[in-house]
Amino acid sequence: MRRKSKLLPALLAAVAVGLLASAYAAEPKKPARVSLPTVNVNKDKAEQCVEPTEVMRRDHMQMILHQRDETMHQGIRTVKHSLKNCVNCHADPKTGRVLGHNGFCESCHTYAAVTMDCFGCHTDKAEKKTGAVREPDTLEKLVRLSAPVAGVKP
């Protein structure tokens, strides 16, 4: 008799769990909380990206790392895959940035649920084009200051 008394509550619990699971499965699906990324391309800057869209979506991080390695370790500085070039073309026309609510980089990285650490050191603002001579970057100033001056002994 005790066996039957223990079997009945277990059977009722299993039926209740089954009913709850089927009710949950039948509930209408809610839309995703993260909206699709906004893609801003500054058409004034370029007609098209330096690589096809599919290639950039898949390989942009490897390109940026490769560019970094060539620049930092080999002294080769090119524009094609530079982060600065990306920012200049993809900055939001209103804010001039790639971060923020409609920022090109932030919207895609939020959608993909990945973090980015590029802008801890680099600027997320596009360069303003003016007719004036640009102020040298801090790194250029340091290189100039640390370079030996002709005729002066250290």
MARMARMAR-552022 format. One record per residue (C-alpha): residue number from 1; residue in one letter; z, y, x. Coordinates in steps of 0.02 Angstrom, whole numbers, always signed. Each point is the difference from the previous one (the first is absolute). Example, Ala and Ser with C-alpha at 12.3 -4.5 7.8 and 13.67 -1.06 7.14 Angstrom:
2
> 1	A	+390	-225	+615
> 2	S	-33	+172	+69
% end
This chain:
154
> 1	M	+0	+0	+0
> 2	R	+40	+118	+143
> 3	R	-171	-31	+72
> 4	K	-83	+59	-160
> 5	S	+109	+155	-7
> 6	K	-57	+51	+175
> 7	L	-182	-43	-33
> 8	L	-17	+109	-155
> 9	P	+49	+168	+84
> 10	A	-114	-38	+147
> 11	L	-145	-37	-118
> 12	L	+32	+159	-99
> 13	A	+6	+103	+162
> 14	A	-166	-73	+57
> 15	V	-82	+40	-167
> 16	A	+69	+178	+6
> 17	V	-68	+28	+176
> 18	G	-170	-67	-54
> 19	L	-6	+116	-150
> 20	L	+50	+151	+105
> 21	A	-132	-41	+130
> 22	S	-138	-16	-130
> 23	A	+54	+164	-83
> 24	Y	-4	+89	+169
> 25	A	-173	-71	+38
> 26	A	-66	+59	-168
> 27	E	+62	+178	+31
> 28	P	-144	+121	+31
> 29	K	-28	+41	+184
> 30	K	+50	+173	+57
> 31	P	-119	+102	+107
> 32	A	+33	+14	+186
> 33	R	+123	+136	+48
> 34	V	-105	+58	+147
> 35	S	-161	+87	-50
> 36	L	-164	-31	+89
> 37	P	-18	+107	+155
> 38	T	-94	+164	-6
> 39	V	-137	+14	+128
> 40	N	-36	+176	+59
> 41	V	-150	+27	+111
> 42	N	-39	+174	+60
> 43	K	-188	+8	-25
> 44	D	-8	+165	+96
> 45	K	+54	-91	+158
> 46	A	-115	-150	+0
> 47	E	-130	-91	-104
> 48	Q	+81	-170	+26
> 49	C	+141	-84	+91
> 50	V	-21	-59	+180
> 51	E	-2	-181	-63
> 52	P	-40	-83	-168
> 53	T	+141	+4	-129
> 54	E	+30	-188	+6
> 55	V	+18	+4	+190
> 56	M	+120	+148	-6
> 57	R	+110	-80	-133
> 58	R	+15	-158	+102
> 59	D	-1	+61	+181
> 60	H	+55	+183	+8
> 61	M	+166	-42	+80
> 62	Q	-82	-99	+140
> 63	M	-121	+144	+29
> 64	I	+142	+126	+11
> 65	L	+99	-111	+119
> 66	H	-155	-30	+108
> 67	Q	-32	+188	+5
> 68	R	+182	+29	+49
> 69	D	-9	-127	+140
> 70	E	-161	+72	+70
> 71	T	+69	+177	-7
> 72	M	+175	-33	+65
> 73	H	-34	-137	+128
> 74	Q	-177	+35	+58
> 75	G	-18	+187	-30
> 76	I	-152	-24	-111
> 77	R	+5	+127	-142
> 78	T	-132	-17	-136
> 79	V	-9	+67	-178
> 80	K	-82	-140	-100
> 81	H	+157	-102	-39
> 82	S	+132	+130	+40
> 83	L	+144	+28	-120
> 84	K	-34	+187	+9
> 85	N	-179	-28	-60
> 86	C	+62	-108	-144
> 87	V	+126	+132	-53
> 88	N	-130	+139	+9
> 89	C	-120	-94	-116
> 90	H	+125	-77	-122
> 91	A	+127	+141	-23
> 92	D	+26	+54	-180
> 93	P	-105	+159	-27
> 94	K	+146	+85	-90
> 95	T	+141	-40	+121
> 96	G	-97	-35	+160
> 97	R	+106	-157	+26
> 98	V	-22	-189	-6
> 99	L	+180	-28	-55
> 100	G	+81	+46	-166
> 101	H	-37	-44	-181
> 102	N	-191	+3	+15
> 103	G	-7	-26	+188
> 104	F	-135	-119	+58
> 105	C	+109	-101	+119
> 106	E	+159	-1	-102
> 107	S	-83	-52	-163
> 108	C	-83	-154	+76
> 109	H	+151	-50	+104
> 110	T	+114	+15	-151
> 111	Y	-120	-105	-103
> 112	A	-9	-133	+136
> 113	A	+190	+8	+25
> 114	V	-12	+29	+187
> 115	T	+86	+130	+106
> 116	M	-85	+114	+124
> 117	D	+80	+81	+150
> 118	C	-148	+103	+61
> 119	F	+66	+164	-66
> 120	G	+168	-11	+85
> 121	C	-92	+69	+153
> 122	H	-170	+57	-66
> 123	T	-34	+137	-126
> 124	D	-59	-43	-175
> 125	K	-86	+169	-18
> 126	A	-186	+31	+23
> 127	E	-53	+123	+135
> 128	K	-46	+170	-64
> 129	K	-169	+50	+65
> 130	T	-7	+180	+57
> 131	G	-113	+99	+112
> 132	A	+144	+36	+118
> 133	V	+34	-97	+158
> 134	R	+126	-134	-39
> 135	E	+171	-5	+79
> 136	P	+14	-148	+122
> 137	D	+99	-149	-57
> 138	T	+173	-24	+72
> 139	L	-62	-148	+104
> 140	E	-139	+107	+74
> 141	K	+127	+136	+44
> 142	L	+111	-129	+86
> 143	V	-145	-71	+99
> 144	R	-51	+174	+56
> 145	L	+178	+45	+47
> 146	S	+28	-161	+95
> 147	A	-166	+7	+93
> 148	P	+11	+61	+179
> 149	V	-57	+179	+24
> 150	A	-121	+29	+144
> 151	G	+87	+70	+153
> 152	V	+177	-28	-66
> 153	K	+109	-133	+79
> 154	P	+119	-96	-111
% end
